[in-house]
Amino acid sequence: MHGFGFASALSEIGLPHGDIPIVLFAFNVGVEAGQLAFIAVVLTILAIAKRVTLPIWVTRNAYSVATFAIGSLAAFWLIERVAIFFA
């Protein structure tokens, strides 16, 4: 479904119809490469973190702090998008 939306947007900006399939393919390959790179970075960080000895208070509170940080960022994005919607 996303491809149809992108294809219509690309045709609206004046891209020739014959070029749309290759542009969509290149875009999707780029998105997938970015996702694989992100996963590689996260796995590398986790592998390094397993080898580092941290104080007990860090290991005890890391899950709660990470959960709070992710939830706060999600709430910020939600409020930001709702505010833009009603603006």
Backbone as a chain_set.jsonl record, in Angstrom:
{"seq": "MHGFGFASALSEIGLPHGDIPIVLFAFNVGVEAGQLAFIAVVLTILAIAKRVTLPIWVTRNAYSVATFAIGSLAAFWLIERVAIFFA", "coords": {"N": [[0.816, -1.203, 0.0], [1.957, 1.22, 0.768], [3.653, 1.693, -1.344], [1.959, 2.414, -3.464], [1.06, 4.9, -2.587], [3.473, 6.358, -2.485], [4.141, 6.161, -5.186], [2.11, 7.639, -6.429], [2.655, 10.139, -5.338], [5.192, 10.578, -6.393], [4.612, 10.727, -9.116], [3.093, 13.021, -9.123], [4.982, 15.004, -8.607], [6.245, 15.175, -10.956], [7.867, 13.137, -11.941], [8.788, 10.922, -14.504], [6.605, 8.269, -15.582], [7.837, 5.884, -16.291], [10.135, 5.833, -14.756], [9.352, 5.509, -12.148], [9.067, 2.816, -10.998], [11.816, 1.986, -10.591], [12.733, 3.979, -8.89], [11.076, 3.596, -6.647], [11.938, 1.016, -5.975], [14.657, 1.499, -5.34], [14.313, 3.232, -3.17], [13.025, 1.529, -1.31], [15.024, -0.416, -0.967], [16.957, 1.173, 0.237], [15.633, 1.843, 2.636], [15.427, -0.698, 3.841], [18.164, -1.319, 4.078], [18.921, 0.639, 5.893], [17.456, -0.2, 8.155], [18.689, -2.678, 8.651], [21.26, -1.778, 9.243], [20.756, -0.352, 11.587], [19.935, -2.443, 13.298], [22.348, -3.87, 13.363], [23.979, -2.034, 14.723], [22.67, -1.893, 17.22], [22.917, -4.585, 18.086], [25.702, -4.717, 18.274], [26.202, -2.851, 20.309], [24.86, -4.153, 22.413], [26.426, -6.483, 22.618], [28.868, -5.394, 23.436], [28.047, -4.255, 25.837], [27.49, -6.518, 27.377], [29.997, -7.388, 28.036], [31.011, -5.518, 29.735], [31.434, -4.678, 33.083], [29.111, -3.437, 35.238], [28.09, -1.165, 37.847], [25.954, -2.372, 40.502], [23.654, -0.838, 41.004], [23.183, 0.348, 38.552], [22.593, -1.789, 36.819], [20.31, -2.697, 38.092], [18.478, -0.606, 37.77], [18.398, -0.009, 35.061], [16.503, -1.106, 33.234], [14.063, 0.083, 34.026], [14.635, 2.817, 33.655], [15.172, 2.893, 30.892], [12.673, 2.086, 29.904], [11.055, 4.201, 30.812], [12.239, 6.33, 29.387], [11.744, 5.617, 26.692], [8.935, 5.585, 26.715], [8.428, 8.276, 27.37], [9.462, 9.604, 25.127], [7.745, 8.578, 23.148], [5.293, 9.614, 24.076], [5.808, 12.359, 23.789], [6.044, 12.554, 20.967], [3.435, 11.804, 20.273], [1.872, 13.874, 21.441], [2.945, 16.041, 20.052], [2.164, 15.471, 17.385], [-0.624, 15.401, 17.607], [-1.068, 18.033, 18.351], [-0.237, 19.351, 16.025], [-2.149, 18.38, 14.279], [-4.493, 19.61, 15.18], [-3.877, 22.23, 14.809]], "CA": [[0.0, 0.0, 0.0], [2.806, 2.405, 0.797], [4.205, 1.895, -2.687], [1.0, 3.157, -4.273], [1.087, 6.286, -2.114], [4.71, 6.966, -2.964], [4.089, 6.247, -6.647], [1.269, 8.775, -6.815], [3.37, 11.363, -4.975], [6.291, 10.761, -7.35], [4.066, 11.174, -10.397], [2.627, 14.395, -8.934], [6.1, 15.95, -8.66], [6.714, 15.247, -12.328], [8.755, 12.043, -12.322], [8.184, 10.125, -15.573], [6.032, 7.009, -15.11], [8.785, 4.792, -16.514], [11.174, 5.865, -13.728], [8.777, 5.293, -10.824], [9.414, 1.522, -10.386], [13.204, 1.936, -10.125], [12.843, 4.888, -7.746], [10.469, 2.904, -5.512], [12.832, -0.084, -5.604], [15.826, 2.07, -4.675], [13.864, 3.744, -1.87], [12.793, 0.396, -0.412], [16.328, -0.998, -0.644], [17.568, 2.087, 1.199], [14.95, 1.682, 3.926], [15.839, -1.985, 4.4], [19.57, -1.205, 4.468], [18.935, 1.43, 7.124], [16.98, -1.046, 9.243], [19.74, -3.651, 8.944], [22.345, -1.055, 9.899], [20.308, -0.067, 12.954], [20.008, -3.7, 14.042], [23.765, -4.167, 13.575], [24.475, -1.137, 15.772], [22.086, -2.318, 18.493], [23.552, -5.838, 18.49], [27.071, -4.403, 18.683], [26.127, -2.212, 21.631], [24.515, -5.19, 23.383], [27.589, -7.356, 22.794], [29.841, -4.656, 24.253], [27.479, -4.077, 27.179], [27.598, -7.774, 28.117], [31.387, -7.566, 28.471], [31.354, -4.467, 30.692], [30.871, -4.865, 34.423], [28.51, -2.19, 35.701], [27.661, -1.202, 39.256], [24.671, -3.051, 40.708], [22.527, 0.098, 40.9], [22.931, 0.586, 37.131], [21.889, -2.952, 36.267], [18.999, -2.809, 38.725], [17.581, 0.464, 37.328], [18.505, 0.237, 33.626], [15.252, -1.447, 32.558], [13.06, 1.106, 34.351], [15.029, 4.08, 33.023], [14.972, 2.745, 29.448], [11.227, 2.065, 29.673], [10.576, 5.566, 30.999], [12.742, 7.16, 28.288], [10.994, 5.268, 25.481], [7.563, 6.056, 26.903], [8.43, 9.741, 27.308], [9.638, 9.993, 23.727], [6.497, 8.25, 22.442], [4.279, 10.583, 24.495], [6.158, 13.626, 23.153], [5.661, 12.482, 19.555], [1.974, 11.792, 20.203], [1.38, 15.225, 21.726], [3.363, 16.895, 18.949], [1.341, 15.202, 16.205], [-1.998, 15.819, 17.883], [-1.074, 19.497, 18.306], [-0.17, 19.747, 14.611], [-3.426, 18.03, 13.672], [-5.507, 20.591, 15.563], [-3.406, 23.612, 14.544]], "C": [[0.853, 1.257, 0.0], [3.351, 2.723, -0.593], [3.274, 2.681, -3.574], [0.97, 4.631, -3.878], [2.321, 7.015, -2.592], [4.682, 7.148, -4.477], [3.241, 7.431, -7.082], [1.951, 10.093, -6.471], [4.502, 11.639, -5.958], [5.774, 11.238, -8.701], [3.558, 12.614, -10.298], [3.765, 15.406, -9.008], [6.769, 15.971, -10.025], [7.693, 14.166, -12.746], [8.083, 11.221, -13.415], [7.723, 8.754, -15.061], [6.989, 5.834, -15.288], [9.872, 4.721, -15.455], [10.656, 5.52, -12.336], [9.147, 3.926, -10.246], [10.849, 1.456, -9.85], [13.413, 2.848, -8.929], [12.241, 4.24, -6.506], [11.346, 1.757, -5.028], [14.039, 0.45, -4.831], [15.467, 2.609, -3.289], [13.683, 2.603, -0.884], [14.092, -0.298, -0.024], [17.04, -0.124, 0.389], [16.953, 1.969, 2.583], [15.392, 0.382, 4.598], [17.299, -1.948, 4.849], [19.71, -0.405, 5.76], [18.478, 0.62, 8.325], [18.027, -2.081, 9.634], [20.923, -2.986, 9.651], [21.989, -0.742, 11.351], [20.394, -1.317, 13.824], [21.458, -4.068, 14.333], [24.352, -3.303, 14.689], [23.952, -1.573, 17.136], [22.734, -3.614, 18.979], [24.996, -5.627, 18.93], [27.105, -3.778, 20.066], [25.792, -3.245, 22.698], [25.68, -6.127, 23.65], [28.655, -6.68, 23.658], [29.335, -4.522, 25.683], [27.574, -5.355, 28.01], [29.003, -7.984, 28.663], [31.812, -6.565, 29.534], [30.671, -4.763, 32.016], [30.394, -3.51, 34.936], [28.164, -2.302, 37.181], [26.253, -1.785, 39.378], [23.487, -2.103, 40.572], [22.2, 0.41, 39.452], [22.147, -0.576, 36.544], [20.492, -3.097, 36.851], [18.006, -1.79, 38.158], [17.555, 0.675, 35.818], [17.187, -0.031, 32.898], [14.194, -0.372, 32.8], [13.373, 2.433, 33.663], [14.8, 4.012, 31.513], [13.482, 2.772, 29.106], [10.642, 3.469, 29.797], [11.005, 6.461, 29.838], [11.973, 6.887, 27.0], [9.56, 5.764, 25.571], [7.453, 7.573, 26.817], [8.574, 10.231, 25.873], [8.372, 9.72, 22.918], [5.397, 9.248, 22.799], [4.54, 11.949, 23.855], [5.722, 13.635, 21.692], [4.144, 12.495, 19.397], [1.412, 13.195, 20.405], [1.733, 16.174, 20.587], [2.471, 16.701, 17.723], [-0.112, 15.591, 16.414], [-2.085, 17.344, 17.824], [-1.019, 20.006, 16.869], [-1.5, 19.481, 13.916], [-4.484, 19.088, 13.958], [-5.087, 22.032, 15.281], [-3.978, 24.134, 13.246]], "O": [[0.531, 2.237, -0.671], [3.488, 3.889, -0.964], [3.72, 3.523, -4.353], [0.865, 5.507, -4.737], [2.238, 8.154, -3.051], [5.144, 8.165, -4.993], [3.613, 8.152, -8.007], [1.841, 11.062, -7.222], [4.75, 12.79, -6.319], [6.415, 12.057, -9.36], [3.591, 13.348, -11.285], [3.551, 16.544, -9.426], [7.743, 16.695, -10.233], [8.296, 14.271, -13.814], [6.917, 10.854, -13.27], [8.377, 8.154, -14.208], [6.949, 4.885, -14.505], [10.475, 3.665, -15.265], [11.453, 5.265, -11.433], [9.521, 3.869, -9.074], [11.072, 0.923, -8.764], [14.197, 2.52, -8.038], [12.825, 4.319, -5.425], [11.487, 1.541, -3.824], [14.398, -0.091, -3.786], [16.239, 2.454, -2.343], [14.137, 2.692, 0.256], [14.249, -0.724, 1.12], [17.659, -0.643, 1.317], [17.664, 1.992, 3.588], [15.695, 0.37, 5.791], [17.631, -2.496, 5.9], [20.526, -0.739, 6.619], [19.055, 0.741, 9.406], [18.231, -2.336, 10.821], [21.516, -3.573, 10.556], [22.834, -0.856, 12.239], [20.873, -1.257, 14.956], [21.769, -4.529, 15.431], [25.133, -3.789, 15.506], [24.71, -1.617, 18.104], [23.067, -3.731, 20.158], [25.463, -6.286, 19.859], [27.941, -4.135, 20.896], [26.377, -3.22, 23.781], [25.9, -6.527, 24.793], [29.268, -7.321, 24.511], [30.106, -4.661, 26.632], [27.724, -5.281, 29.23], [29.178, -8.691, 29.655], [32.854, -6.735, 30.167], [29.477, -5.061, 32.06], [31.173, -2.563, 35.052], [27.969, -3.4, 37.702], [25.457, -1.691, 38.443], [22.43, -2.5, 40.083], [21.047, 0.711, 39.14], [21.151, -0.372, 35.85], [19.584, -3.573, 36.169], [16.812, -2.081, 38.073], [16.753, 1.474, 35.335], [16.799, 0.749, 32.029], [13.503, 0.036, 31.866], [12.472, 3.095, 33.148], [14.292, 4.963, 30.92], [13.078, 3.406, 28.131], [9.822, 3.875, 28.974], [10.21, 7.267, 29.357], [11.593, 7.821, 26.294], [9.029, 6.307, 24.602], [6.492, 8.096, 26.255], [7.888, 11.163, 25.456], [7.974, 10.542, 22.093], [4.649, 9.682, 21.923], [3.602, 12.621, 23.427], [5.108, 14.595, 21.227], [3.625, 13.132, 18.48], [0.573, 13.649, 19.628], [0.921, 17.013, 20.198], [2.068, 17.678, 17.094], [-0.764, 16.065, 15.484], [-3.06, 17.89, 17.307], [-1.684, 20.987, 16.533], [-1.928, 20.26, 13.065], [-5.282, 19.425, 13.083], [-5.871, 22.956, 15.496], [-3.697, 25.269, 12.86]]}, "num_chains": 1, "name": "protein.A"}
